[in-house]
Amino acid sequence: MDERIDTAVSLVDLVQYQDGTIVSRVLTKGPSGSVTAFAFDAGQELSEHETPFDALLHVFDGSATITIGGAAHQLTSGEIIRLPAKVPHAVAAAGSFKMLLIMHRSE
């Protein structure tokens, strides 16, 4: 679902933490890609998977370990990393954290 944001909002306020789970909110979605905000409770993770196109992952609250092609990267609030197409990646939250995932289909 495409959720319109027609006024300025704080990234941190876009999605709220919930105990023991991962919460997501699709901000926009179309033929060329999507933008989704996520809130991970401490200890939650997305297991290793691949996507057919590149994505940008932006941590905007807390920190997380992002594993890309077997290499672990510790990201903290304000940092961004590219998730290359067809390369396995995973996301793990040691503590609560929030991220913005920007998926872009180039073809």
N, C-alpha and C positions, 0 to 999 in steps of 0.2 A: 504494500500500500504506500502511496506517495503522500507523506504528511507535510503539508505546507508550513513553512516558517516564514511569515511575512513581516516580522519585526526582529530587531536585534535580540539575540538571546545568548546567555552564557553557555559554553560547551558543557561545563560541569553540571548545569541544571537540566540538560536534555534527557538524561536517563538516571534513574535512582538505583542505589544498591538494594538488594534483597538477600536475606540470609540464605546461604547454601545454594545459590544458583547464579546463572548468568542471565542478565536482562538485555534485550536488544530493542532498538527503536529505529525503523527504517525512516530516514529523513527524505530521501528521494530515490526513485528507481525508474529507469527507462531503458530503451534499447541499447544505449551506449554504456550503461553501468548503473551503479547504485552507491549511496552513501548511508552508512548505518552506524549508530552510536551503540556502544556496549558498556555495561557495568558488570564486572566480575567480582563476586565475593571472594574473600581470601580462600586459597586452596582450589579454586575452580580452574578448569583448563579446557581448551579445545584440542583434541587429539590430532596427531599428524594427519594432514590431508593436502591435496593439491587443488589448484583452480586452473581453468583453461586460459586465464588472462592475468595480467599484472594487477597488483593492488598496492595501495599505500596504507600503512598502519601508523596512526598518530596517537601516542599516549597523551592524554590530557589531564589525568589525575592518577597519582600513585606511580607504581612501577610494575613491570612484568618481564618475564623471560620469554623472548621470541626466538624460536629455533627454526632456522632456515637451512635446508640441505644439510642437516646434522650439526651446524654451527650455532651455538647459543649466543644471544645478544641480550644484554640487560638494558632495557629502556626505561627512562623515567619521564615524568611529566614534561611535556614540551618537545619531546623527541619523536622523530618519524623514521620509518624504515620501509623499503620496498620489498614486497613479497613477489618474486618473479613467477611468471606463469610456469606451470608444470614442474615446479620444484617443491618437494614436500616441506611443509611448515607446520608449527604448532605454537600455541599460546598458553602460558602458565602464569597464574597469579599467586605470588607468595603472600601478598596482602591484597586488600581491595584495590582495584584500579579500574579506570575507564579509558576507552579507546574509541577512535573514529576510524572506520574502515572505508576506504574509497576504492571501489572496484571500477576498473575502466576496460571496456572491451574496445580494442583498437581495430577489430575487423568484424 
